[in-house]
């Protein structure tokens, strides 16, 4: 399982790739009046405090929610003998499935990223160890309507309780969980509606409205059935309207159509005052701007969004892999390694024209010191929507020729598909699982040619980026000190090395959904120049700071104590 994670978006320049090689080698509506609350306490109310709601108050909330309030029982409890849920067979199954996102995204509380999971109730800790809720949310509300959200907002503000917004838990930054919190679980808001002729002041054409709980594979299937494609991520499990689109959102269609945030026509949200609002280029324009790229879970509760979709079209996709294994007895190991990195550099440079014409490439590199074997490079899917097999082969010809010139063994496959949906189904990859085995991976794209419907707050670094480089360190379920050391290595050594690849005067930044949460200058790295304006929008729509997420806009005003209690910074 992947532990500490970091990314950096780099512009296209040969220096970047040479330095990289040197480095890696070693819609339900409800009427409600607005409300607000300002707490005199410097901390959110925490379980065990005298301010914590009584059982009767939780019961009353549950009644107002038609029984949709869920008390959290950690899913790892089946592996602990001191719980009523203990079941050896279920525990064995859970341990095998723990690294898969699907294990967590259908639950109201379990984080996908192990760094934020509950060590006290892990399926890998001692069976007789105590199982407590620990850092997980204490309760979750299965949201079915706008009224549910309004009830919860009123409750958390009157009781001064920490609020969390959660969909799938597909979240490396820990925003979708929090000790002593009440979670708005939007996972079952699955409505989908297609509009062949959507019309607004800034756009006319096909569009789709999706609920906040719709995941990538559900959106793509619905779009395909109507003859369209939609910008979604590589991981089909990711919730589209949540942190993915609100944080920018890249994927196989990014070079062709732009970021997911660029597709948004309007947002349907409830702000902290309990008001149901539409945010679009013509209504609450500042909120629309902030939601479209400024990060999830911090400006409002999203119930759904409407986005542009595009006609289905033929597509091509490719896979490529090779290693540094010497090709003959006369080739030294050092020479084989030099040739390996030479081919990788050729791949990164020679795919730039592919990105310029609408293609993208996902890849990973495994250093030999990590694998205990040869260096390995694997690319795929290399996606070319709107193109033929022959056109994609032409873009890869120079790379294959270099492999042949070196006599390096490789595997490759290029396939043409009748439509984009078929290409995705054939080459689907779970990036979360892929990254468990990758020390360095990357996603190559070019969104500079694409224009959003309206200006948005996506990090400007994406507009000139050619590659998003991801660094990952393995996670241990049993060795906390190893994990802490890995996090320190990531923050103090690896991320600075990655940042050093940037050239003076060029924009670089981190993808705020896949970054090092300990980055000291995260406001600049994750958001760039828009951060100051984002803070102003935050203050306007959430003046009492009801919405909080780690490294979210405004989160520097808060500190999480050792026990997870959320308190205002001094």
N, C-alpha and C positions, 0 to 999 in steps of 0.2 A: 504494500500500500504506500502511496506517495505521501511524504511528510511535508516539510517546508517547500514552498513553491515561490518562484519569482519569474517575472517576464520583463522584457524590454522591447519596445517597438523601434526599429532602426530604419533610417532612410536607405535608399539603394546607393551603395558606394563600395568599390572593391576593397577599400581599407577595412571595412567592417568585417568582411568575410575572411580576410587574411588574419585579422586579429582574433576572430572567433575560432578559427582553426587552431591557432597557437594556444588559445585558452582551453579549448575543449580537449585537445590532445592530452595534456597532463590531466345580464343587465337587470337585475331586479332593482326597482326604485322604491324609496320610502320617504315620506315627509317627516322632517324633524327640525326643530329649531336649533340654531347654532348654540354652542356652549364653549366655555373656556374654563381653565383652572390654573391657578398659579400656586405652587406649593411653597410653604415656608421652609420645608425640610431640604437639606442639602443632598440627601440620598433618596433613592426610590425605596419604597417600603419593601421589606424583605421577609421571607418566611421566618416566623419566630418573633418578629417585632410585634409590639402591642397594636400597631396600626394595621397589621395583616388582617384581611377580611375573615370573618367568622365562617364556620361551615354553613350557617344559615344564609349568609350573604352570598356565598358561592352558589348555593342552591337557588336563591332568588335570581341570580344572573343566569343560571342554566334554564330556568323556567322562561325568562325573557327571550332566550335563544332557542326555544322549542326543543330543548334537550341536546343541543349541539356543543355543550361545554364538555371537554374531555380532560380528566385527570390523568397525568402522564405516568405510565408504567414503562420504564426503560425496556427496550426490546431485548437487551442482554440479560434480563432477569431470568430467562429460561435456563441460563447456564449457572445460576447461583442457588445453592441448596437451601439458603435461608429465606427463599421467597415462595409464595404459593404458585408461582408460574414455572418452577423448576421442572425441566423435562430434558433428560439426557439426549434423546433422539432429536428433539427440536434444536437443542444446543449444537449438536454436531452439524446439522444442516445449516444453522446460522453461521457457524464458523467458516464453512465452505463458501457461503454466499456473501460474507461480510464486505468484501472488497468491491462488490458490484453496486452501482448506484441504485438499481431497482430495489435492493434490500432496504434502502432508506427512504426513497422518494414517496412511497405509499404510506409512510408513517407520519404522524403529526409532530415528531420531536427528534428523530435520530438524524444527526448531521452526516453528510456523506464524507466530509474530510475528517480523518481520524484525530487530527490535532484538537478538534472541538468536541470530540465525543466524550462519553462519560467513562473515565478510567475506573471509577469505583464500581461500575456495573458493566464492564467489558466482558464479552464472551471469552476473552483470552486471559482474564485474571483468575486468581484461585477460586474454585467453586465455592469454598466456604467463606470467602471474603464478603464484607457487607455490600449490599446492592442499594444504592441511594440514587435519587434523581440528580443530585450534584449540579453540574453546570448546565443541565438541560432546562428548557422551559418547564414551569410547574403545571401550567394548564395550557390547553390549546382550544380554539374555537373553530369548528368545521364551518367555515363561512358559506352560507347559501344565498345571501341577499345583502343589499346595501344596509338594510335595517340591522342585520347582525353586526356589521362593522360599526354602525352608529351606537348600538348598545355597548359594545366593547370600549369604544373611545370614551364614552361617558363614564363607564365604570373605572377604567384605568386612571382617568384624570381625577375623579372624585376620591379614589383610594391611593393615588400617587404610586402606581405600580408600573414597573418596566413593561414596555410593549415591544413585541417582536413580530415582524411580518415574514411568513414562511409559505413557500409553495412546495418545492421538491426537496429542499435542503441541499441542492446541488451548488455548494457554496464553499469556496476555499478560505474565505475571509471570516467566517464565523458570524455573519450578520443574521443568520436565520435561527439562532439559538441564543440563550442567555439565562443565567441563573436567576431564579425567582421571578421569571417573566411570564406574562400571558401572551400567547401567540395567536395571531390571526392567520389561520391555515386556509389559504385560498385555493388549495389543490383541486377542489371539486367544482370550481367555476369553469366548466368545460364548454360553454356555449360557443358555437361557430356559425357565422352568417356571411354569405358571399354576396357582393354587390357588383354586378357586371358594369354598371354605369354610375359609380359614385361621383358626386359632384360637390366641390367646395370652391372657395374663393381662389385656392391655389392649385387645385388638381381636379382633373376629370379623367376617369378611367376605372378599371377594375380594382376592387378593394375587398378586404376581408376584415370582419370584426371578430375578435376572439376574446374569450374570458381569460381572467388572470391565471387560471389553472391549466390552460391548454399547453401541452408539451410539443416539442418540435415534430415528432413523428405524427402526432394527431393533426397538427396544422398542415404539414406537407401532404398527408393523405387526403384531407378535405380539399386542399387547393388543387391537387391533381384530379380529383373527381370532377371538379368544375372546370378543368382545362388550364390551370394556372400553376405557378410555382411561387414560393414565398421565401424570403431571406430568413434562414434559421442557422443554427450552429452545427458543427460536426457531430456533437453528441446528441442523438435523437431524443434523449430523456429530458433535456433542459427545458424549463418553463420559459416560454417566449416573451410574455409580457412582463416578467419580473426583472431581476437583476440583469438578465441577458440583454434585452433591448434597452432598458434604462441605463445600462453601463456601456453602451456602444454596440456590441454584438457583431462578431465576425463569423464567417462560415464560408462554405464552398461557393456561394454566389456573391461574395463581397466585392471581388474585382469587377464583376459584371454589373451589379446594381447598387453597390455601396453598403454601408453598415446597416444593421437592423434599425438603429436609431434614425437613419435617413429615410426610412420607409413610413414612419408614423404620420398619420393624418389627424388623429385625435386620440386623446386619452379620456377614459371615464374614471373618475377618482372621487374619493372622499377625503377632504382635508381635515386637519386636526380639530377644527371647529364643528365637525359633524356635517358639513355641507357637501352635498353631491354636486360635483362640478364636471363640466366638459372643458378640457384644456386642448386648444387647437391654435393654429396660426391666427385665428380671429377671435377666440374667446380665451381669456386667461392666458394670454400669449406668453407671459413670463414663466408661468408654471409649465406650459407645453415645452418651452425651451429647456428648462431645467430637467424635466422628466426624460427628455430625449437625449440621454448621454451622461447626465450628471449623477448617476448612481441610483440604485434601488433602495427602497425602504426608508427614505429620509425626507421626502417632500409631501407625500400623501399616500393613501392606500389605493392602489390601482385595482379596479374591478375588471377592466378590460381595455382594449385598444383597437383602433382601426388602422390598417396598414395597406400600402400598395401591394398588389400582386402583379405577376407578369405572365404572358402566355407560355405554355409548355413548349419545349423545343428539343430537338435532338441534342445529345450531349456525349462527350467522350471522357473516359477516365483511365488512369494508368497507375500501376504499382511498380516499384523498382527497389531492389535490395542488393547489397554486395558487402564484402568483408575485406579485411586487410591480410587475409591468409596469403602467404607467398605463392606465386603462380608457378615457380620452378625451383629446383634445388640451387640454382645460381642466384636467386633473388634473396637478398638478406631481409631480415625482419624489419630493420630500419628503413630499407628502401621500399618494402611493401607498405609500411605505414605512411611514408611520404607520398607514395602514389595514391593511397587511400584518401588522404586529405586533399590532394590535388584534384581528385575526381569530385569530392564534396564541394570544393570551391567552384569547379566548373558547373556543377549542378546549381549552386546558388546564383551564379552570374548569368548562366545561359538560360535560366528560366525567367529572367526579368522580362524579356519580350512576351512570354506567355502571360505574365501578370498584366502587362500593358494591354493585352487583347482580351482580357476577361477571365483568365484562368487563375487558379490558386493551387498551392501545394502544401501538403502536410508531411512532415518528416521527423525522424528522430535519429540520434547518434548515440551509440553506447561505447564509451571508452573501454579498452581491454582491461584496465586495472579494476574496473567496476564489475565486468562480466566474468573475469577469470579466464578469458579466452581472447580471441581476436577482436579488433575494432569492428563494429557493425554499423551500417547505415541502411535505413529503410525509409522509403518515401511512398506515401499513398494514404488516402487517395490524392492523386494529381488530377484535379478537376478542370474540365474545359467545357462549360455549358455553352450551347449554341454552336458547337463545332463537331467536326467529323473525326473519326479515328485517324485518318491520314493527316489531318491538320495537327493533331496532338503529337503524332509520331514525328512530324517535322520539327517540332519544338524540342523533342528529346533526342534528336539524332546526334548532336554533337557530344552529348553526355555518353551515349552508348558507344560512339566511336572511340572516345577516350578510353573507356573500359576495355574495348577490344584491342586498342593499340598497346595497352599495358598487359594484355593477356589476363586480365582480372575476371574471375568468374562472377557472374551476376544472374539475377532472375528479373525478368520484366514482363509485363503484360499490358497491352493497350487495347481497350475495348470501346466500341461505339454502341450507343444505346438509342432507342427510338425517342426517348424523352428523359428529362432530368430526373424524374421520380424513379425510373428504372435504374439509373446510374447510382443514385443514393442507396437504393435497396441492395444493390449488388456490392457496393463498397463501403457500407456503413461501418463506422469505427467508433468505439467508445473511447474517447480521448482520455477520460479519467482512468480507465484501465490501462491504456497505452502508456500513460505517463508513470504508472507504477514501476515500469521497467526502464525508464529513460532518464538519464542524467541531463541530457540536452535534447530538446526537441524544438521545432519551429513551425511557424505557419506563414507562408509567403503569400502576399496579396498586394493589390494596388487599388486603393479606393479614391485616389486623387482625381480620377476622371469623372467621378459620379457626384451629382449634386443632390442635396437633400431637398425635400418639398419646401422646407423653410429652414432658416438657420437654427442650429441646435447646439447643445453644450458638450458634444462628444470631444474628447481630448484632441486638440489640434494636431498632436503628433501623429495621429492616424492618417492625416491627410497627405503626408509625404512618406509614410512608412512602406518599406518593401518586405520586412520580415518582423514577426513577433517571436522572439527567442524565449523559450521556457526552460528554466532550470528546476530540477527536482531532486530531492534527497529521500532515500527510503525511510520509512517510518517503522519503528519497533513498537509492538503492542505491550512489551514487557520491560523495556529498558528506557525509563524516563530520562535518565542522564544522557543517553545517546541522542535522544530526540532534542533535548535542550542544546547539546553541543552542535547538532546539525543545524538548528535554527540560528545559532550564533555564527556558524560558518557561512550560512546563507546571507545574513544581514551584514556581517563585518568584512567578508572576503569576496564571496561570489558575486553578489549584486554590485558592489563597487567595481569589480573587474568588468562586469557586463556594461555598466554605465560608462566606463572609460572608452568603450568602442565608439561612442558618439563623437562627431567632429565639431569643432568650435562653430557656434552660430546655427547649428542644425537642431531641430526639435527632436527630442527623444522622450519617451514616456512609458509607463507600465500599463498593462491592461488591468483595470481596477478589479476585475473579477478573478484574476489569476496572478496575484502578486504577493510579495513579501509583506505581511501585515505589520512587520516591525520597521518598515522603511521610515527613517526619521523625517524625510522631507516628502511625505506621501501626498500632501496637498498639491505640490508642484508635479510630482511624478505621475499621480493617478488622474489629475484633472487639468493641469496646465493653467494657462491664463484665465480660463473661465471661473476659477475657484472663488474669487472675490464676489462676482455677480451671483454665483450659486448660493453663497452665504447670505446675500441680501434676499434672494427668493425664499430661502429657508426661513429667515426671520419673519418674512411677511406672512407666510402660510402656516408656519409652526412656531410661533413666538415663544411658547412654553416648552419647546424641545421635547415633545411627546415621542417623536420618531427618532430612534437612535440605532446606529449600526457601526460596528468597528470600521474605522477609516472612512465612514460616510461623511458627507458635508456637515460640519458643525460638531462632529464627534470629539474634537479636541477640547470641547467644553466639559467633557465627562471623563471620569477615571473609573476603571473597574478594580475593585479591591481584590485581595487575595481569595476571598470566599465568593467572588462573583458579583457582590453588591455594587450597584451602579450609583456613583456619587458625582456631584458637580465638582469640577476642578477648582482648586483654590485660586 
